[in-house]
Amino acid sequence: MRGELRGLREHMLSETYSSERRKNKKKSSRVVTFTVPEELYIKMKKYVELKGYRHLSEFIRQAIRKQIEDYRDYLDESLKYR
């Protein structure tokens, strides 16, 4: 009985691990690369530090998320008046 429970526990842990890994893999596949002129990068980095973000990428992710939310709100509003 004890060996069966241990086997079941290991099976459940491996299932959880593989499903977590699958979820994380989907998230990490969304990569965007762009080039910024050096003087703009320096200005952006200073601005980001003043605003209290840890990394430039965190600031950019949040800005993109805000743009998406604003666009969704815009679409919702435009659908109301159709």
C-alpha positions in Angstrom: 0.0 0.0 0.0 2.8 2.4 0.9 4.6 1.9 -2.3 1.4 2.5 -4.3 0.8 5.8 -2.5 4.4 6.8 -3.1 4.0 6.0 -6.8 0.7 7.9 -6.9 2.3 10.9 -5.2 5.2 10.9 -7.7 2.8 10.6 -10.6 0.7 13.6 -9.3 3.8 15.7 -8.8 5.1 14.9 -12.2 1.7 15.8 -13.7 1.6 19.1 -11.9 5.2 19.8 -13.0 4.5 19.1 -16.6 1.4 21.2 -16.7 3.1 24.1 -15.1 6.0 23.8 -17.5 3.5 23.8 -20.4 1.9 27.0 -19.1 5.2 28.7 -18.6 6.4 27.7 -22.1 3.4 29.4 -23.7 4.0 32.6 -21.9 7.7 32.7 -22.7 7.2 32.3 -26.4 5.9 35.8 -26.8 9.1 37.8 -27.4 9.3 41.2 -29.0 12.6 42.7 -30.1 13.1 46.3 -31.1 16.0 48.8 -31.5 16.1 52.1 -29.7 18.6 54.9 -30.4 21.2 55.2 -27.6 20.2 58.7 -26.4 16.6 57.7 -26.2 17.5 54.6 -24.3 19.4 56.7 -21.7 16.5 59.0 -21.3 14.0 56.1 -21.0 16.3 54.4 -18.4 16.4 57.6 -16.3 12.7 58.0 -16.5 12.1 54.4 -15.5 14.4 54.8 -12.5 12.6 57.9 -11.4 9.2 56.2 -11.7 10.5 53.4 -9.5 10.5 50.4 -11.9 13.2 47.8 -11.4 13.8 47.2 -15.1 13.1 48.9 -18.4 11.4 45.7 -19.6 8.9 45.9 -16.6 8.0 49.4 -17.6 7.6 48.5 -21.3 5.4 45.5 -20.4 3.2 47.6 -18.2 2.9 50.3 -20.9 1.9 47.7 -23.5 -0.6 46.2 -21.1 -2.1 49.7 -20.6 -2.4 50.3 -24.3 -4.2 46.9 -24.8 -6.6 47.8 -21.9 -7.3 51.2 -23.4 -8.0 49.7 -26.8 -10.4 47.2 -25.3 -12.2 50.0 -23.5 -12.4 51.9 -26.8 -13.8 48.9 -28.6 -16.4 48.3 -25.9 -17.5 52.0 -26.1 -17.7 51.9 -29.9 -19.8 48.7 -29.8 -22.3 50.4 -27.4 -23.2 53.1 -30.0 -23.6 50.8 -33.0 
